[in-house]
Amino acid sequence: MKKKSFLWLAFLILASIWIIARHQRKENYNTITGFVFGTVYKITYQCNDNLQTEIEAELKQFNNSLSPFEKNSIISRVNRNEEVVVDSFFRRCFDLSMEVSKETGGAFDITVAPLVNAWGFGFKKGHFPDSLTVDSLMQFVGYQKVHLTPDGHVVKQDPRLMLDCSAVAKGYGVDVVAQLLERKGIHNYMVDIGGEVVVRGHNPKDELWRIGINKPVDDSLSVKEELQTVLQLTDVGMATSGNYRNFYYRDGKKYAHTIDPHTGYPVQHSVLSSTVIAKDCMTADALATSFMVMGLPAAKAFCKAHPEISAYLIYADDSGALQTFATKSLN
């Protein structure tokens, strides 16, 4: 009897040692790359498994909900006023967008789609609009003119109203991948989709993740990518919005893709690049766009009132020289 007890105790000790050793063994970091949402992605995570197939399947489902470029996506069907019940991706994105719209006084607005299209930056080809066209489109733009019912139906005040979540969906997509990795028990990773990023834990060197912010130099082909600064981060989402890539010139004047929902026209002020760091990438993405619309003084005031977020703004002074503003949390 004593011999059996001793053998059982020995077995338990060996099993415990094996479990502890297994947990302590460090898994390798994997890096996968691909193309999604019209841009490239790069994901680095500590796990021996190749999760690319699962990640791309999740992103495809996400795309089928929120991409206005997909004919049969939920948002496309909403824009065609078809009868459709939204999914959890759409609801989460819609709710966060409405929240940010209220907090920013309408600087962020997913109903700006008709104007974005009209100026040639959206999911439909537009022509340079005159003032009458802008005034006409403004009649059915405004986040207060649409709501989502508890049972998942989008209700519009005007059937011509259209939604475009492009200014927030890419950041949300980064969060979706991060959540998948968390469900897999992975806690050291970086998810980067077109410059929108979520980082957790540590990088392969067991250090904080180093994330660069590009200098806002006109670069529509994304070939220069000169860095303005590099931040060391973990456990946050980061997004950057800028008018130095998606733009065109007409009659010697630059027109960039950020449309002010209050005026219907592309913004014209000193902020060239807006980077926001928040608890998740979707929030960071929406606020980065908001700050581009709000301009420097209002963006600074918002940051002061919301110390839970961090921001790094690059702007041009009166002489055209680049200047920066960073919240205290980044200094």
MARVOTI-854706 format. One line per field, with one value per residue (C-alpha): residue in one letter; x, y, z. Coordinates in steps of 0.1 Angstrom, whole numbers, plus 5000, padded with zeros to 4 digits. Layout:
residues N
vodo A / ...
u X / ...
v Y / ...
w Z / ...
***
This chain:
residues 331
vodo M / K / K / K / S / F / L / W / L / A / F / L / I / L / A / S / I / W / I / I / A / R / H / Q / R / K / E / N / Y / N / T / I / T / G / F / V / F / G / T / V / Y / K / I / T / Y / Q / C / N / D / N / L / Q / T / E / I / E / A / E / L / K / Q / F / N / N / S / L / S / P / F / E / K / N / S / I / I / S / R / V / N / R / N / E / E / V / V / V / D / S / F / F / R / R / C / F / D / L / S / M / E / V / S / K / E / T / G / G / A / F / D / I / T / V / A / P / L / V / N / A / W / G / F / G / F / K / K / G / H / F / P / D / S / L / T / V / D / S / L / M / Q / F / V / G / Y / Q / K / V / H / L / T / P / D / G / H / V / V / K / Q / D / P / R / L / M / L / D / C / S / A / V / A / K / G / Y / G / V / D / V / V / A / Q / L / L / E / R / K / G / I / H / N / Y / M / V / D / I / G / G / E / V / V / V / R / G / H / N / P / K / D / E / L / W / R / I / G / I / N / K / P / V / D / D / S / L / S / V / K / E / E / L / Q / T / V / L / Q / L / T / D / V / G / M / A / T / S / G / N / Y / R / N / F / Y / Y / R / D / G / K / K / Y / A / H / T / I / D / P / H / T / G / Y / P / V / Q / H / S / V / L / S / S / T / V / I / A / K / D / C / M / T / A / D / A / L / A / T / S / F / M / V / M / G / L / P / A / A / K / A / F / C / K / A / H / P / E / I / S / A / Y / L / I / Y / A / D / D / S / G / A / L / Q / T / F / A / T / K / S / L / N
u 5000 / 5028 / 5046 / 5015 / 5012 / 5048 / 5045 / 5014 / 5031 / 5061 / 5038 / 5021 / 5055 / 5068 / 5035 / 5037 / 5074 / 5064 / 5035 / 5056 / 5084 / 5059 / 5045 / 5080 / 5092 / 5091 / 5073 / 5087 / 5074 / 5056 / 5052 / 5026 / 5018 / 4990 / 4966 / 4932 / 4909 / 4929 / 4961 / 4988 / 4989 / 5017 / 5011 / 5038 / 5028 / 5043 / 5030 / 5044 / 5011 / 5005 / 4972 / 4970 / 4941 / 4920 / 4929 / 4920 / 4887 / 4878 / 4888 / 4867 / 4836 / 4844 / 4847 / 4813 / 4798 / 4814 / 4831 / 4812 / 4833 / 4816 / 4783 / 4765 / 4780 / 4757 / 4767 / 4762 / 4727 / 4719 / 4730 / 4706 / 4678 / 4674 / 4658 / 4687 / 4694 / 4730 / 4755 / 4777 / 4805 / 4782 / 4765 / 4798 / 4811 / 4779 / 4776 / 4812 / 4809 / 4778 / 4796 / 4826 / 4804 / 4787 / 4820 / 4836 / 4805 / 4800 / 4836 / 4834 / 4804 / 4799 / 4770 / 4795 / 4797 / 4778 / 4802 / 4833 / 4821 / 4813 / 4848 / 4863 / 4876 / 4848 / 4835 / 4817 / 4834 / 4826 / 4833 / 4845 / 4813 / 4801 / 4786 / 4750 / 4759 / 4776 / 4746 / 4722 / 4742 / 4744 / 4706 / 4710 / 4743 / 4744 / 4749 / 4716 / 4697 / 4702 / 4698 / 4700 / 4670 / 4675 / 4665 / 4692 / 4676 / 4691 / 4665 / 4673 / 4655 / 4662 / 4666 / 4694 / 4716 / 4745 / 4770 / 4808 / 4828 / 4861 / 4875 / 4869 / 4866 / 4903 / 4911 / 4882 / 4896 / 4929 / 4910 / 4892 / 4925 / 4938 / 4908 / 4913 / 4949 / 4937 / 4912 / 4941 / 4959 / 4985 / 4996 / 5027 / 5018 / 5016 / 4988 / 4994 / 4968 / 4978 / 4995 / 4967 / 4982 / 4975 / 5004 / 5004 / 5031 / 5066 / 5084 / 5108 / 5136 / 5115 / 5112 / 5083 / 5071 / 5087 / 5061 / 5071 / 5051 / 5057 / 5067 / 5037 / 5053 / 5031 / 5035 / 5005 / 5024 / 5037 / 5073 / 5091 / 5078 / 5104 / 5099 / 5091 / 5095 / 5094 / 5072 / 5078 / 5044 / 5025 / 4989 / 4973 / 4958 / 4973 / 4960 / 4972 / 4952 / 4968 / 4962 / 4996 / 4987 / 4951 / 4947 / 4947 / 4954 / 4929 / 4937 / 4968 / 4950 / 4953 / 4922 / 4926 / 4903 / 4893 / 4859 / 4845 / 4809 / 4799 / 4808 / 4808 / 4843 / 4878 / 4895 / 4920 / 4940 / 4975 / 4972 / 4990 / 4990 / 4971 / 4982 / 4961 / 4968 / 4939 / 4927 / 4917 / 4925 / 4889 / 4887 / 4921 / 4911 / 4879 / 4897 / 4926 / 4901 / 4882 / 4914 / 4921 / 4886 / 4887 / 4921 / 4949 / 4933 / 4902 / 4922 / 4945 / 4914 / 4899 / 4931 / 4932 / 4896 / 4904 / 4937 / 4930 / 4941 / 4975 / 4981 / 5009 / 5000 / 5022 / 5013 / 5027 / 5034 / 5028 / 5061 / 5052 / 5078 / 5068 / 5059 / 5047 / 5024 / 5024 / 5003 / 5022 / 5018 / 5042 / 5069
v 5000 / 5023 / 5015 / 5024 / 5057 / 5064 / 5057 / 5078 / 5107 / 5103 / 5104 / 5136 / 5153 / 5143 / 5155 / 5188 / 5193 / 5185 / 5210 / 5237 / 5231 / 5232 / 5265 / 5280 / 5269 / 5299 / 5295 / 5311 / 5343 / 5340 / 5367 / 5366 / 5391 / 5396 / 5419 / 5430 / 5461 / 5474 / 5475 / 5452 / 5436 / 5423 / 5403 / 5391 / 5369 / 5344 / 5310 / 5281 / 5277 / 5294 / 5312 / 5329 / 5309 / 5316 / 5352 / 5358 / 5339 / 5362 / 5393 / 5381 / 5378 / 5413 / 5426 / 5410 / 5432 / 5466 / 5470 / 5494 / 5479 / 5445 / 5445 / 5422 / 5434 / 5444 / 5481 / 5480 / 5466 / 5492 / 5519 / 5504 / 5505 / 5467 / 5449 / 5435 / 5427 / 5438 / 5415 / 5420 / 5436 / 5462 / 5470 / 5475 / 5497 / 5518 / 5522 / 5533 / 5557 / 5573 / 5577 / 5594 / 5616 / 5629 / 5634 / 5653 / 5675 / 5658 / 5661 / 5623 / 5612 / 5580 / 5596 / 5617 / 5591 / 5610 / 5639 / 5617 / 5601 / 5634 / 5647 / 5615 / 5598 / 5572 / 5539 / 5556 / 5577 / 5614 / 5646 / 5678 / 5691 / 5727 / 5745 / 5737 / 5700 / 5702 / 5721 / 5694 / 5665 / 5682 / 5679 / 5642 / 5642 / 5641 / 5613 / 5624 / 5613 / 5576 / 5551 / 5514 / 5496 / 5470 / 5443 / 5452 / 5474 / 5507 / 5535 / 5566 / 5599 / 5602 / 5571 / 5589 / 5588 / 5565 / 5551 / 5547 / 5533 / 5535 / 5560 / 5535 / 5500 / 5494 / 5501 / 5478 / 5451 / 5453 / 5448 / 5418 / 5401 / 5410 / 5394 / 5362 / 5360 / 5366 / 5337 / 5315 / 5324 / 5346 / 5376 / 5389 / 5402 / 5431 / 5435 / 5461 / 5467 / 5496 / 5514 / 5509 / 5489 / 5469 / 5458 / 5435 / 5422 / 5423 / 5419 / 5390 / 5409 / 5409 / 5447 / 5471 / 5473 / 5501 / 5518 / 5545 / 5576 / 5588 / 5623 / 5639 / 5645 / 5643 / 5607 / 5593 / 5562 / 5554 / 5552 / 5577 / 5567 / 5588 / 5585 / 5615 / 5596 / 5561 / 5553 / 5524 / 5509 / 5479 / 5470 / 5498 / 5505 / 5532 / 5548 / 5576 / 5598 / 5622 / 5642 / 5634 / 5603 / 5604 / 5638 / 5655 / 5690 / 5711 / 5746 / 5746 / 5738 / 5707 / 5687 / 5659 / 5631 / 5643 / 5659 / 5682 / 5670 / 5705 / 5722 / 5695 / 5705 / 5690 / 5704 / 5732 / 5738 / 5733 / 5697 / 5673 / 5641 / 5629 / 5599 / 5587 / 5560 / 5545 / 5514 / 5499 / 5506 / 5513 / 5542 / 5555 / 5553 / 5573 / 5600 / 5603 / 5612 / 5635 / 5655 / 5660 / 5676 / 5696 / 5713 / 5719 / 5740 / 5719 / 5686 / 5699 / 5708 / 5674 / 5657 / 5678 / 5668 / 5631 / 5622 / 5585 / 5589 / 5600 / 5620 / 5630 / 5657 / 5671 / 5705 / 5733 / 5766 / 5800 / 5796 / 5761 / 5744 / 5711 / 5713 / 5687 / 5684 / 5654 / 5648 / 5646 / 5608 / 5606 / 5629
w 5000 / 5009 / 4976 / 4956 / 4974 / 4968 / 4931 / 4928 / 4946 / 4923 / 4892 / 4904 / 4910 / 4875 / 4859 / 4877 / 4866 / 4830 / 4831 / 4846 / 4821 / 4793 / 4804 / 4809 / 4774 / 4752 / 4719 / 4688 / 4672 / 4639 / 4613 / 4586 / 4559 / 4534 / 4517 / 4532 / 4531 / 4501 / 4521 / 4535 / 4569 / 4591 / 4622 / 4646 / 4675 / 4699 / 4689 / 4669 / 4650 / 4617 / 4622 / 4588 / 4575 / 4606 / 4607 / 4571 / 4575 / 4604 / 4584 / 4554 / 4577 / 4590 / 4554 / 4545 / 4572 / 4569 / 4535 / 4512 / 4483 / 4487 / 4468 / 4493 / 4525 / 4552 / 4549 / 4512 / 4516 / 4542 / 4518 / 4492 / 4518 / 4517 / 4545 / 4566 / 4602 / 4611 / 4628 / 4659 / 4638 / 4624 / 4657 / 4676 / 4649 / 4646 / 4684 / 4688 / 4659 / 4673 / 4707 / 4691 / 4670 / 4702 / 4720 / 4692 / 4684 / 4650 / 4638 / 4633 / 4612 / 4593 / 4573 / 4554 / 4527 / 4500 / 4504 / 4504 / 4472 / 4456 / 4462 / 4447 / 4478 / 4484 / 4472 / 4443 / 4417 / 4421 / 4402 / 4416 / 4432 / 4430 / 4459 / 4449 / 4449 / 4483 / 4498 / 4484 / 4498 / 4532 / 4536 / 4544 / 4562 / 4600 / 4625 / 4643 / 4612 / 4616 / 4644 / 4651 / 4666 / 4694 / 4670 / 4645 / 4619 / 4606 / 4605 / 4584 / 4583 / 4546 / 4523 / 4504 / 4536 / 4532 / 4557 / 4553 / 4582 / 4565 / 4590 / 4618 / 4603 / 4596 / 4633 / 4643 / 4620 / 4639 / 4672 / 4657 / 4649 / 4683 / 4700 / 4680 / 4692 / 4728 / 4724 / 4714 / 4746 / 4728 / 4748 / 4730 / 4695 / 4671 / 4646 / 4619 / 4591 / 4569 / 4597 / 4623 / 4651 / 4683 / 4705 / 4735 / 4757 / 4743 / 4710 / 4701 / 4719 / 4750 / 4748 / 4742 / 4706 / 4686 / 4663 / 4639 / 4629 / 4593 / 4585 / 4567 / 4533 / 4502 / 4493 / 4474 / 4464 / 4499 / 4487 / 4510 / 4545 / 4563 / 4600 / 4622 / 4655 / 4670 / 4700 / 4724 / 4733 / 4747 / 4755 / 4734 / 4700 / 4677 / 4646 / 4623 / 4600 / 4576 / 4544 / 4528 / 4508 / 4496 / 4479 / 4445 / 4431 / 4411 / 4398 / 4420 / 4452 / 4472 / 4481 / 4507 / 4517 / 4551 / 4547 / 4574 / 4581 / 4592 / 4559 / 4533 / 4521 / 4525 / 4556 / 4552 / 4583 / 4598 / 4611 / 4587 / 4607 / 4637 / 4657 / 4686 / 4712 / 4730 / 4748 / 4714 / 4678 / 4668 / 4692 / 4682 / 4645 / 4650 / 4671 / 4647 / 4620 / 4643 / 4652 / 4615 / 4612 / 4644 / 4639 / 4663 / 4691 / 4694 / 4693 / 4721 / 4741 / 4736 / 4747 / 4779 / 4787 / 4780 / 4796 / 4790 / 4754 / 4740 / 4709 / 4686 / 4661 / 4633 / 4620 / 4599 / 4615 / 4597 / 4578 / 4567 / 4589 / 4606 / 4643 / 4667 / 4697 / 4721 / 4751 / 4784 / 4785 / 4755 / 4769
***
